[in-house]
Amino acid sequence: MKISALYIYPVKSLGPIAMSSVAVEQRGLKGDRRWLIVDDANRFVTRREIPALAAVRMHHEGEGGYRLTGAAGTALLESEMASDAVAPVQIWRDIVDAVIAENEASRLLSDIAGRTLRLAYMPDDTRRRVDPDFAQPQDIVSFADGYPILVTSEASLAALNAVLENPVEMMRFRPNIVLAGDMDAWSENDWPLVRAGDVRLRLVKPCSRCIVITQQPETGASEEGNAVPMALRKLGKFNKEGALFGMNAIAQDSVRIAVGDMVAVM
């Protein structure tokens, strides 16, 4: 097996950036979901509420920055933001300190949404804990829903598409690491530990999926009939939390990985 694709999502709920290689850090892949969209009460906002956010593209821009492009124009965003002035923001049940940005990227997102939105950056000294039922005390996460890394496989996507009338792309599931090669569909669900390149990954919990998997990844448009979650249920990939696809993972090492790196079950 090998890594066939790597993705980061610098702003939670916005578009991906494909990477040929990336550093793995304690919070996940470097640059992944360090930015969060918040409302005027500093509560997190996602594509669940504003599907049009799906149409915002992200690209690397020069050294240490990104360009956001959407229907309302373009804007630059720093990859990091240093400031002593932090404010509490809420993501799910967690309240953590972040740097609130009053910048052109925040204004662009506000124009797209038709309401006031701002971007919040997670500084290095903010430590958001992973669910202790599935993690060690030292495990932390960025503004991802709950876990540092999401691992999916091309084999499982092929098995899902085999029962769908209209096949879907992998980006429907917003993975960080995609695996390909000699493996059975859904086998990643049974692996407690894998080595991908030089990083050891603990696969701690199947990923329960929200309404986003029913949206077109490039537009946010909803599909009628909930075909994808219904197909996952038909395949037995569900639990009390909902339909399941992919495995939440926690890295044991801080190293660099690349597309093409070999993967082995440990």
Residue pairs with C-beta under 8 A, 6 or more apart in sequence:
1 179
1 180
1 181
1 182
1 183
1 262
1 263
1 264
2 179
2 180
2 181
2 260
2 261
2 262
2 263
3 177
3 178
3 179
3 180
3 196
3 197
3 257
3 258
3 259
3 260
3 261
3 263
4 154
4 178
4 179
4 180
4 181
4 259
5 18
5 170
5 175
5 177
5 178
5 259
6 18
6 19
6 20
6 21
6 22
6 29
6 176
6 177
6 178
6 257
6 258
6 259
7 16
7 17
7 18
7 19
7 171
7 174
7 175
7 176
7 178
8 16
8 17
8 19
8 22
8 29
8 30
8 31
8 32
8 33
8 176
9 15
9 16
9 17
9 32
9 33
9 58
9 174
10 17
10 31
10 32
10 33
10 34
10 35
10 58
10 66
10 77
10 79
11 33
11 35
11 36
11 37
11 56
11 58
11 66
11 68
11 77
11 119
12 33
12 35
12 36
12 37
12 44
12 46
12 143
12 144
13 37
13 45
13 46
13 47
13 50
13 53
13 54
14 37
14 53
14 56
14 58
14 68
15 54
15 56
15 57
15 58
16 58
16 171
16 174
17 31
17 58
17 59
17 60
17 66
19 29
19 259
20 258
20 259
21 256
21 257
21 258
21 259
22 29
22 30
22 31
22 256
22 257
22 258
23 29
23 30
23 254
23 255
23 256
24 30
24 149
24 199
24 251
24 253
24 254
24 255
24 256
24 257
25 251
25 254
26 138
26 139
26 140
26 148
26 251
26 254
27 34
27 140
27 141
27 142
27 148
28 141
28 142
28 144
28 148
28 149
28 176
28 251
29 149
29 176
29 177
31 79
32 142
32 144
32 176
33 142
33 143
33 144
34 79
34 80
34 121
34 122
34 142
34 143
35 77
35 119
35 120
35 121
35 122
35 143
36 44
36 89
36 91
36 98
36 119
36 120
36 121
36 122
36 143
37 44
37 45
37 46
37 53
37 109
37 117
37 118
37 119
37 120
38 44
38 45
38 89
38 90
38 98
38 100
38 117
38 118
38 119
38 120
39 45
39 115
39 116
39 117
39 118
40 116
40 118
42 87
42 88
42 89
42 90
42 100
42 120
43 89
43 90
44 89
44 90
44 91
44 92
44 143
45 113
45 117
46 53
46 212
47 53
47 54
47 212
47 215
47 220
48 210
48 211
48 212
50 112
50 113
50 220
51 215
51 219
51 220
51 221
51 222
52 71
52 112
52 113
52 220
53 109
53 112
53 113
53 220
54 215
54 216
54 217
54 218
54 219
54 220
55 70
55 71
55 112
55 218
55 219
55 220
56 68
56 69
56 70
56 108
56 109
56 112
57 68
57 69
57 70
58 66
58 67
58 68
58 69
59 66
59 67
59 69
60 66
60 67
61 67
61 76
64 78
64 79
64 80
65 76
65 77
65 78
65 79
66 76
66 77
66 78
66 79
67 74
67 75
67 76
67 77
68 74
68 75
68 76
68 77
68 105
68 108
68 109
70 108
70 109
70 112
71 112
72 108
72 111
72 112
73 108
73 111
74 108
75 103
75 104
75 105
75 107
75 108
76 104
76 105
77 101
77 103
77 105
77 119
78 121
80 121
81 99
81 101
81 121
81 123
82 99
82 123
83 99
83 123
85 99
85 100
86 97
86 98
86 99
86 123
86 126
87 97
87 98
87 99
87 100
87 120
88 95
88 96
88 97
88 98
89 95
89 96
89 97
89 98
89 100
89 120
91 128
91 143
92 145
92 146
94 128
94 129
96 122
96 126
96 127
96 128
97 123
97 126
98 120
98 121
98 122
98 123
98 126
99 120
99 121
99 123
100 118
100 119
100 120
101 118
101 119
101 120
101 121
102 118
103 119
105 119
106 117
106 118
106 119
109 117
109 119
110 116
110 117
110 118
122 128
122 142
122 143
127 140
128 140
128 141
128 142
128 143
129 135
129 137
129 139
129 140
129 141
130 139
130 140
130 141
130 146
130 147
130 148
130 250
131 146
131 147
134 147
134 204
134 205
134 248
135 204
135 250
136 250
139 148
139 250
140 148
141 147
141 148
142 148
144 150
146 248
147 204
147 205
147 207
147 248
147 249
147 250
148 249
148 250
148 251
149 176
149 177
149 201
149 248
149 249
149 250
149 251
150 173
150 174
150 175
150 176
150 177
150 207
150 246
150 247
150 248
150 249
151 175
151 176
151 177
151 178
151 179
151 188
151 194
151 201
151 203
151 246
151 247
151 248
151 249
152 170
152 173
152 175
152 177
152 178
152 179
152 188
152 245
152 246
152 247
153 178
153 179
153 180
153 183
153 185
153 187
153 188
154 170
154 178
154 179
154 180
155 179
155 180
155 183
155 184
155 185
155 186
155 187
156 185
156 186
156 188
156 245
156 246
157 168
157 170
157 173
158 185
159 185
159 186
159 235
160 168
160 228
160 231
160 232
160 235
160 245
161 167
161 168
163 231
163 234
163 235
164 227
164 228
164 231
165 227
166 227
168 228
169 217
170 178
171 217
171 218
172 213
172 217
172 228
173 207
173 209
173 213
173 245
173 246
174 212
174 217
175 246
177 196
177 201
177 249
177 257
179 188
179 196
179 263
181 263
186 237
188 194
188 203
188 246
188 247
189 203
189 206
189 244
189 247
191 203
191 247
191 265
192 202
192 203
193 200
193 201
193 202
193 203
193 265
193 266
194 200
194 201
194 203
194 263
194 264
194 265
194 266
195 201
195 263
195 264
195 266
196 257
196 261
196 262
196 263
197 255
197 256
197 257
197 258
197 261
197 262
197 263
198 253
198 255
198 256
198 257
198 261
199 251
199 252
199 253
199 255
199 257
200 251
200 252
200 253
200 266
201 249
201 250
201 251
201 252
202 249
202 250
202 251
202 252
203 247
203 248
203 249
204 247
204 248
204 249
204 250
205 247
205 248
206 237
206 239
206 244
206 245
206 246
206 247
206 248
207 244
207 245
207 246
207 247
207 248
208 239
208 241
208 242
208 243
208 244
209 228
209 229
209 232
209 242
209 243
209 244
209 245
210 242
211 222
213 228
213 229
213 243
213 245
214 222
214 223
214 226
214 227
214 228
214 229
215 221
215 222
215 223
216 222
216 223
228 243
229 238
229 242
229 243
232 238
232 243
232 244
232 245
233 243
237 243
237 244
237 245
238 244
